[in-house]
């Protein structure tokens, strides 16, 4: 296995409902290789988004981590204080949420929100922050950065909001980006542009990407490694091309049958 930037050991996340405990993630073990794109693939309710939120310790209040460790460069993130974890978010691990319109604060401009990340995690100040925001928006393929940074989230198209969220996620040059269904609400053309952008982040900025998706067809084109989740359990994992060509588990075979490459 290539050098892993993050190791998930026996992760188990549960929810308590009506005196009954339900496991949303059940004993998950996963290593994320450095400078590669790794995908978590599964249908709705499979535990993939819950896993991404657990890494950042952003689980909804109703959920709790029952056991497990999430190890970053030899340190278990579960042992960090909330202040220490707050410094990890954005600086070491960035997050691209599934729905940018909900993730962005509607009362602040895009530029203000990206600027807050830069103020918290870099030494930039004054006009240099604005210059860096323009550079970031240019990096993610925005044609008119000055207009976008002065816009509010609701004023942008879905594709522009997604690019702005990626710009925010990479603002502090994190080593790992977690991208939760980053193309699910976009048309086919925009999906292709976002996929190409993630390749660019990996190749040019040497970022590691954990891609969360229900779309095995997209993952085949983008990720080198894949883990298949079903009902909270990992049922299959390995090199993406190998799993696509020779799926062993019935659930993986079902996913493949639904996809058109």
C-alpha positions, 0 to 999 in steps of 0.5 A: 500500500502506498503511503497513507495520509489517513487511516480509518480503523474500525470506525463505527457510527450509530444513532439511537432511535426509540431505544434501538441502536442502529449502526450507520457505519459498521467497523469500517477500515480504510487507508487513503493513499497520499496524492491519489483519488480514493472513492467511497461508493454506495447508495443512499444510506450506505454510510459514505457521507457519515464517514466523511463527516466523522473524519472531520468530527462534524457528525450531527448531534443525533449520531455518535461514534461508538468505536474506532480511530481516525489516524492522521500522520500518527495522531488519532483525531478523536483525541484532539480538543475541539480547538485543535480540531477546528485548526485541522478543518480547512488547514489540513482537511478541506470539505466540499459539501454536496449542496453548496447553497446550503453550505455557504452562509446566504448573508455573506458574499463568496469573497467574504467567506473564502476570505475568512478561511484565509484569515484563519489559516494563513498569514495573509491580510489586507489587499493580499487576501483579495488577490488570493481569492481571485487567484483561487477562483481562477484556479478552479476555472471561474471566468470572472473572479471579481464579480463572483467574489462580490456575489452572494451564493444565491446569485450564482448558478449551481456550477459556479457555486460548486467551483466557489466551494472548491476554491474555499476548500483549497484556500488554506492548501490542505493535504486532503479534500473530502468531496461529498457528491460534488457533481450530483446536482450538475448537468453532464457537461458541468460534471465533466468540468468538475471531474477534470478540476479534481484531476488538476488539484491532484496532479498540480497541487499534489492534493489527496482527494476522498471522493464520496459518490453513488455513481460508480461510472464516474468513479471509474473515470476519476479514482484510482482506488475505491471502497464499496459501502452497503448498509454501513459495511465495506463489502469490497475495496481495491484498485478501481479498474480491477473492481470494475472489471471483476466485481466480486460482491453482488452489490458491486455487480448491481452498481455496475449494471446500473452504470453506462460508461 
